[in-house]
């Protein structure tokens, strides 16, 4: 009887937590878009969609050779989209992170190796409780060379997944930086937002990154 009662309480707690474990909940904060990243001479840019941008930004900004990782939106039809519009799922945009990196310190191949480890590229338009086309797995290439490398990387990564990879590889369209409060979101909100503790932190721990 005691165990049954305890299970019921645990189930209720999990039920109440489920909304908090989905990232796309519009917040009324500073809605001003962040400034575009500065691109130093000799640097390269990678634009990647792998579910919630809070997750992948928290990882990429820690890598040696990465100048910056900016959360934003791309791939859709709406100019200057807002987070609230993105959460509606009808803008065509994906949540992405634009990574500016020094190719002398970290190669594009290595950037993509982290990409495959950071999410499940076999689930179409979904990562965990985050569901919608805005969470699609995507590599947006910035040159023919990046396209070639991305296609080769995808083929190599397929050997490590049971199910087919659904990641799209598309020429990079215009990138829109997300609102300022989304930048470095995990490290500024990990003690406040349950999503950070229950979704992002385990990923960073698994990858042996700061959390």
C-alpha positions, 0 to 999 in steps of 0.5 A: 500500500505504501509503495503504491501511494509513493508511486502515485506521488512520483507519477504526479510529480513527473506529470507536473514536471513534463511541461518544464522539461520542454524548452519551447515555453515563451518567456517575457524577457528582453526581446531584443535580438543579440548582436551577430557574432564577430568573425575574426580573420581566418575564422570559419562558421558552422550553423547547426540545428540539433534540437533546443539551441540552449543545449548545443550552445552550452557545449560548443562554447566550451570547445577549444578553438571556438570563438563564439556560439550564438543561438538563433533561427534559420531556414524559414520564411519569416523575417526577424522571427521571435521566440514566440513565433518559433514556438508556434512551429509555423515559421519554417525556421529551425533553432540553430547555433552558429559557431565561429571557430578557428580551423587551425585549432578545431576542424570542421570535421571535429565540429561535426563529430561533436554535432553527432554526439550532442543529439539523436539525429535519427528522430524526425523533428524531435529531441526528447519532449521538444517536438516540432520542425523547429527542432529538426536535425540540420547542417547548414553549410557555408561552402561547397567544401563544408557540404562535402565534409558534411555529407562524408561525416553523415555517412560515417556517423550512420554506422553508429546509429541503429536507425537511419539519420534524418539530418538535412544538409542544406545551404545556409540561408540568412541567420537571425540571432535569437533574443539576448536572453537566450545567449549562454542560457544554460549557465545563466539559468541552470539553477532556475529552469528545470529543463537545464537540470534535467535535460541539458546537464546530463548531456554535458556530463555525458560529454565530460564538459563543464556543467 
